[in-house]
Amino acid sequence: MFAITLAIVTSANAQSTLVKLSTDTFHDSDAQHRTEVEPDTFAWGSTIVSGFQVARIADGGGADVGFATSTDAGKTWTSGYLPGLTDNYKGGSFTAAKRRSSGL
């Protein structure tokens, strides 16, 4: 009888760098500002797409839906808000927006 043992050695000093992808810049009176909540992220190959609510509204939703994308496995990022959804950003007609994973 014999046993096979697998030893995994990891560095005790493993570190990662946090990267700020987005900041709530809205100022409408309905929202709780400096909030970006309910994120969802999808990755395929070197492409990463994330969506989240920006400026949470107590009754549900946010002032808009934010996004962050990378096409080089997270080395560089592009982020912003989806235009035309809410009256808070670029001519939308709704007062709030909710992030949906299927929209990613």
N, C-alpha and C positions, 0 to 999 in steps of 0.2 A: 504494500500500500504506500502511496506517496501523495503529497499535497503540492499543489501549485499555488504560489503566493504572488500576488501582484502588488508591488509597492509603487505608489504614486508620490513622487516628491514634488512639492511646490515650494516656491520661495516664501519665506516668512515675511518678506518685505514687499510682497506684490502690491502694486499701486496702480490706480487708474486716475485719469484726469476727467473731471466733470466739465462739460461744455454747456453753457447757457444757450438754448436754442430759440427762446422767445421771451418777450416781456409784454405784459398787459399795458397797453397805452391808451385804453379807453377812459372817458371821463363822464359818461352818462350817469344820471342820478339813480337809475334803477338797479345798478349792478354793484357787486362787492368787488372793488378793484384790487389790483395786484394779485389776482387769482387766475390760474390756468389749471383746469381740473379735468378729470375723466379722460386721461390720455388713452390712445390705442395706437399700436404700432404694428406695421407689417414689413417684412423684409423678404427679398427674393434676390439671390445673388449678391451683388454689391449695392443694390438699391434699397433704401430704407425710407418709409413714408410714415409719418405720425400725424394724427389729428387730435384736437382737444378743444374743450370749451374755454373761451376767454371771457373774463369779467363775469363771474358767476352771478346769476339772478336767482333770488330766493324762491320764486315761484316755479323755477325750472329753466334750464337752458343758460345761455350766456349772451353777452353783447355781440358776440360773433363766434365763428369757428376758426381756430388757428391751425396752421400746418407747419411741418418742418420736413424737408426731404434731403436726402443725400444719395448721390449716384456713385460714390467712391468709397463705400463701406464706412462712412462716418468721418472721413478725413476733412471734408468740407460740407457745409450745410446751407440751404436756402430756406427761409421761413417767412411767414406772413399771415394774412387773414384772407378768408374767402370773400371776394367782393360781391356785392349785390344781394346778400342774404338779409341783413338787418338795416334798419334806418340809422344805425351807428357807423356804417362803413360803406362808402361808395354806392349810395343810392338804393339800398334794399328797402323792402316794404314791411318786413316783419320786425317786431319789437325784441325778439329773442331767437336764438338758434341753438339747436342741439346737435352734438356730434353723433354721427352714426358710423359704426365700423364698416358697414357695407359701402359707405361713401368713399372710403379710402381707395 
